[in-house]
Amino acid sequence: MIALAWFLFGLTVALDVFGQTMFKLGLDRIGDAPSGLGFWRAVATNPWIFAGLAGYAVEAASWMFVLGHAPLSVVGPMAALSYVGAIVAGRLFLGERAGRRRWLAAGLITIGAGLVGASLG
């Protein structure tokens, strides 16, 4: 059961990054859409945004399982790994640039999340 919880934890981090990336791709494709109702109509009919919402739905279900089987004080802070994932996804899928300071910060987050996870015992 513990292995499944850790697998689902990793899945929640990946799905969080997936959802954010899909939202960004969808909103970039809307571009300078009309404001107000026209904007929300474009959002509601965008398949990228729908994919992001579907990813968040699966993430929520997975997260509930994780919270039922692991301490919040451990998995909550470790969820910050999605920050690192967002930087990687931005680079790979959106062509965003990240400077040294951002990569250093991502490394520190990873180290901190690892220390939190190592304190499980």
N, C-alpha and C positions, 0 to 999 in steps of 0.2 A: 504493500500500500504506500509506503514511503517513496519508493522509486516512481510510482505513478504520480504522486503529488509533485515530486521534483520535475518530472517530465512535463506535467501540466503547468508548473511554474514557468519553465522555459517557454512553453507554448504561449502563456499569457504575455510574456515580454515580447516575443516575436509578433504576436497578434496586435499588441499595442503599437509597435513600430509599423506594422502593415497598415493598420487603420489610419495612422497619421499620414503615411506616405500616400495612401489612396485618396484621402481628403485633399492633400496638396495637389496631386495630379488632377483630380477632378476640378478643383477650384482654378487651377492654372488653365484648364481647358474652357472654363466659363469665361475667363478673361474679364473684359470690361462689360459684363452683363448689366442689364438694367438694374436699377436699385429697387428696393421695396419688394413687392410681390413678384416681379419679374425675376429678381435674383433668386428668391426661394423656389420659384418654379424651375429655374435652371438647375438648382441644387437637387431638387426632388427627382428630376428626370435624368440625372447624370449617373451612368453606370459605375464610374470610379468611386463616387461617393457612396453608392449603394454597396459596393464591395467593402468599403471601409466600415460601414455600419454593420454589415454581416460579420466582418472580422471582430468588431467590438462585441457583438452578441455572443459569439463563441468564446471570446476572451472572458466575458462576464461569467459565463457558466463554468469555465475552467477555474477562474479565480475563486469562485465559491467553493469548489472542491478543495483547492489548495488551502484556503482559510479554514476549512473543516479538518484539515490534517496536518497543519504546520503552524507554528507560533507566528502571530502577526508581527511581533517584534523582530522576527528574522526575515520573513518574506516581504514585509512592507518596505523596509529600507532597500532590500535587494531589487525591488521592482524598479529602482532608479537605473538599472541596467538598460532600460528603454531609452534613456538619454543617449547612451553610447550607440545603441541601435539606430536612433534617429540621425546621428551624425554620419554613420556608415551608410544608411539608406539615402540620405541627402546627397552624399558623394556618388554612390553607385547609380541611383535611379533618377536623380534630379540634376546632376552635374554641379552641385554646390561645392564650394571650396571651403575647407576648414583649415585655419591657421594652426601654428604650433600650440598656441595657448589653448585652443579648443580641444586639440588632441590630448594635451597634457591634462586638462580638466577631465576629459573622458577616461583617461588612464587612472586618475585619482578616484573617480567614481567607481571604476571597476575594482580597484584595490579595496576601497571602503566596503563595497558590496561583498567582496570575498571575505573580508574580516568579519562582517556581520554574519555571513553564512557559516563561517568556521566556528562561530561561537554557539552553534546549535547544541552542542553537548552539554 
